[in-house]
Amino acid sequence: MVAYEGTRYCGWQLQPNGITIEEVLNQTLSELLKEEIQVVGASRTDAGVHSLGNVAVFDTGTRIPPEKICYALNQRLPEDIAVQSSCQVPDDFHPRRCYSEKTYEYRILNRKIPIPTLRRDTYFYYRDLDLEKMRQAAAHLVGEHDFRSFCSVRTSAEHTVRKILSCTVEKSKEDIIAIRVTGTGFLYNMVRILAGTLVSVGVGEVAPESMPEILQKKDRGAAGPTAPAHGLTMIGIKYGGGGN
C-alpha cells in the first residue's frame, strides 16, 4: 500500500514528459532488489493528486521477507512517497481486475482567507457554499449510472457506466468541506468533475434536482468544471465481495 503527496509528480502512470510515482517505484525497487521491477498500480491517479492507500504489485525473486520490503524501500524513497505495508499476494491477483471499492476524498477550504499550510492538499474556495444543497445533489449520484457527463472527453474508456456506493459531504470545525466518494470504479477525472459540479451547486449555479438530468444528457458540457487536482486524495481500496 503506497501513500504519496502528488504535488511534484505527473501522476501515477509513466509519462515521457515528467517524473511519476510509478517511475520512482520501479527505479527504487530495481535498485533495492537487484532486478528489473515493473509495478502495476490499482489507481492511475492524475498529476497533483495524492494518496493515502494506493495499491501496487510486482513480481520478484528476492529472498527478502515480503513484510520487510516496505521498510527497506522507504529508506530509499523520497520523503513524499512512503510504502505503508507490503505482503505477498496470490499469483493471479491483479489490482485493477479484482473487485474492489475505492474511496476518494476531495477537500475544500471554504472561508474568506486561505491557510498556507493547507495549500498542497486542499482547494481554497472563498465563496460561501450551501452544504445542504450539495448533500442533496450528491444523493442523486449514488447508484449505477452512465457517468459520461462526469468524465473527461479525453477518456479511453469504452463504457462509462459506473457504480457509486456512497457520496457524502461534511464540513469540519476548521472550515474544510470533505466530499467523500466510494465506488467500484471511476472514469478519467470523474471525482474532480463531481466535486466541481457540487461546488457549482453549493454557490447556486446548479440546482440539486438537476443532477439526474445532467446524468441523462451524457454530455461533459452539462456538468460543472473540473476541480483542481491538488484537493483530491485517494483514501484507500477495499478488495473482496462480489459486486452485488
C-alpha positions in Angstrom: 0.0 0.0 0.0 1.5 3.3 -1.2 1.0 6.8 0.2 2.3 9.9 -1.6 2.0 13.6 -1.9 1.4 14.1 -5.6 2.4 17.8 -5.8 5.6 17.4 -7.8 4.6 14.3 -9.8 3.0 13.9 -13.2 0.6 11.4 -11.8 1.0 7.7 -11.2 1.5 6.3 -14.8 4.7 6.5 -16.7 4.9 9.7 -18.7 7.5 10.9 -21.3 7.3 14.5 -20.1 7.9 14.2 -16.3 8.6 12.1 -13.3 5.8 9.9 -11.9 5.1 7.7 -8.9 5.3 4.5 -11.0 8.7 5.6 -12.3 10.1 6.3 -8.9 8.8 2.9 -7.5 10.2 1.0 -10.5 13.7 2.6 -10.2 13.9 2.3 -6.4 12.7 -1.3 -6.3 15.0 -2.3 -9.1 18.0 -0.8 -7.2 16.9 -2.5 -3.9 16.2 -5.9 -5.3 18.9 -6.0 -8.0 16.5 -7.0 -10.7 14.2 -5.1 -13.1 10.9 -4.4 -11.5 7.7 -3.1 -13.1 4.9 -2.3 -10.7 1.2 -2.4 -11.6 -1.0 0.1 -9.7 -4.6 -0.1 -8.7 -5.4 3.5 -9.5 -3.6 5.7 -12.0 -4.1 9.0 -10.2 -3.7 12.3 -12.1 -0.9 14.8 -11.8 -1.0 16.5 -8.5 -3.4 14.0 -6.9 -2.4 12.5 -3.5 -2.9 9.1 -2.0 -3.1 7.5 1.5 -3.5 4.0 0.2 -2.9 3.1 -3.5 -2.1 -0.5 -4.1 0.8 -1.7 -6.3 2.0 -5.2 -7.1 5.1 -6.6 -8.8 6.9 -9.9 -9.4 10.3 -10.6 -7.7 12.7 -13.4 -7.0 14.1 -11.7 -3.9 14.6 -13.6 -0.6 13.7 -10.5 1.4 10.6 -11.4 3.5 7.5 -9.7 1.9 6.6 -7.8 5.0 10.1 -6.3 5.3 10.3 -4.9 1.8 8.4 -1.7 2.8 10.9 -0.9 5.4 13.9 -1.4 3.1 12.2 0.5 0.3 11.2 3.5 2.5 14.9 4.1 3.3 15.5 4.8 -0.4 12.3 6.6 -1.4 11.9 10.4 -1.4 10.1 12.0 1.5 6.9 12.5 -0.4 6.4 8.7 -1.1 6.1 6.1 1.6 5.0 2.4 1.4 2.7 1.8 4.3 2.8 -2.0 4.2 3.9 -4.9 2.0 2.8 -8.5 1.7 2.7 -11.5 -0.6 -0.4 -11.8 -2.8 -1.7 -14.7 -4.9 -0.1 -15.1 -8.3 -3.4 -14.3 -10.1 -4.1 -11.1 -8.1 -4.4 -8.0 -10.3 -5.1 -4.7 -8.5 -7.3 -3.4 -11.3 -9.1 -6.5 -12.4 -10.3 -7.8 -9.0 -13.5 -6.5 -7.5 -12.7 -3.5 -5.3 -14.2 -0.5 -3.7 -12.2 2.7 -4.0 -12.6 5.7 -1.8 -11.6 9.3 -2.7 -11.9 12.5 -0.8 -12.0 16.0 -2.2 -11.1 18.7 0.4 -12.2 22.3 0.1 -11.2 25.1 2.5 -14.3 27.2 2.5 -13.5 30.5 4.1 -12.6 34.1 3.2 -8.8 33.8 3.9 -6.6 30.9 2.8 -4.4 28.9 5.2 -1.0 28.4 3.7 -0.2 25.1 5.4 -3.2 23.5 3.6 -2.3 24.7 0.1 -0.9 21.4 -1.1 -3.9 19.1 -0.4 -6.9 21.4 0.0 -8.6 23.6 -2.6 -9.2 27.1 -1.3 -12.7 28.4 -2.3 -13.8 31.8 -0.8 -17.4 31.9 -1.8 -20.0 30.6 0.7 -21.1 27.0 -0.1 -24.6 25.7 0.8 -23.8 22.3 2.4 -27.3 21.1 2.4 -27.8 21.7 -1.3 -24.5 19.9 -2.0 -25.7 16.9 0.0 -29.0 16.8 -1.9 -27.1 16.8 -5.2 -24.7 14.2 -4.0 -27.5 11.8 -3.1 -28.5 11.7 -6.8 -25.1 10.3 -7.8 -25.4 7.2 -5.6 -26.2 4.0 -7.6 -25.3 2.7 -11.0 -25.4 5.4 -13.7 -23.8 6.3 -17.0 -21.3 9.0 -15.9 -20.3 10.2 -19.3 -21.3 13.8 -18.3 -18.8 13.5 -15.4 -15.9 12.2 -17.5 -13.1 13.9 -19.4 -13.6 14.0 -23.1 -10.0 12.5 -23.3 -11.1 9.2 -21.8 -10.2 6.0 -23.5 -13.0 4.1 -21.7 -15.4 2.2 -24.0 -18.1 2.0 -21.3 -19.0 4.9 -19.0 -21.4 3.2 -16.6 -20.1 3.1 -13.1 -21.5 2.3 -9.6 -21.2 4.8 -6.7 -21.8 3.2 -3.3 -21.8 6.4 -1.3 -21.2 10.1 -1.7 -21.1 12.3 1.4 -20.5 16.0 2.1 -19.3 17.0 5.5 -17.8 20.2 7.0 -15.3 20.3 9.9 -14.8 23.0 12.5 -11.7 24.1 10.5 -13.9 25.2 7.6 -12.9 22.2 5.5 -15.6 20.6 3.3 -14.9 17.0 2.5 -16.6 15.3 -0.4 -16.0 11.6 0.1 -16.9 9.2 -2.7 -16.8 5.4 -2.7 -17.3 3.4 -5.8 -16.4 0.2 -7.6 -14.7 2.1 -10.4 -14.1 5.6 -11.7 -13.6 7.3 -15.1 -10.8 9.8 -16.0 -11.3 13.0 -13.9 -14.6 11.7 -12.7 -14.2 12.6 -9.0 -12.8 16.0 -9.8 -15.7 16.7 -12.1 -18.2 15.5 -9.5 -16.5 17.8 -6.9 -16.5 20.8 -9.3 -20.2 20.2 -10.1 -21.1 20.0 -6.3 -19.2 23.3 -5.8 -21.4 24.8 -8.6 -24.4 23.5 -6.7 -23.1 25.0 -3.5 -22.9 28.5 -4.9 -26.3 28.3 -6.5 -25.2 28.0 -10.1 -26.7 24.5 -10.5 -29.9 23.2 -8.8 -29.5 20.0 -6.8 -32.5 18.5 -8.5 -30.9 18.9 -11.9 -28.3 16.2 -11.3 -30.5 13.4 -12.8 -30.9 15.5 -16.0 -27.1 16.1 -16.1 -26.5 12.3 -15.9 -29.1 11.6 -18.6 -27.6 14.1 -21.1 -24.3 12.1 -21.2 -22.5 15.3 -22.2 -19.4 16.6 -20.5 -20.7 20.2 -21.1 -23.7 19.6 -19.0 -21.7 19.1 -15.7 -19.7 21.6 -13.8 -15.9 22.4 -14.0 -13.1 20.0 -13.2 -11.9 20.8 -9.7 -8.2 21.4 -9.2 -6.1 18.2 -8.8 -4.4 19.1 -5.5 -7.6 18.9 -3.5 -8.1 15.2 -4.3 -6.7 12.3 -2.2 -7.2 8.6 -2.7 -8.1 7.3 0.7 -7.9 3.6 0.1 -9.0 0.5 -1.6 -11.0 -2.4 -0.2 -10.8 -5.7 -2.0 -13.3 -8.6 -1.9 -17.0 -9.0 -2.2 -19.0 -9.9 -5.2 -20.1 -6.6 -6.6 -23.7 -7.1 -5.6 
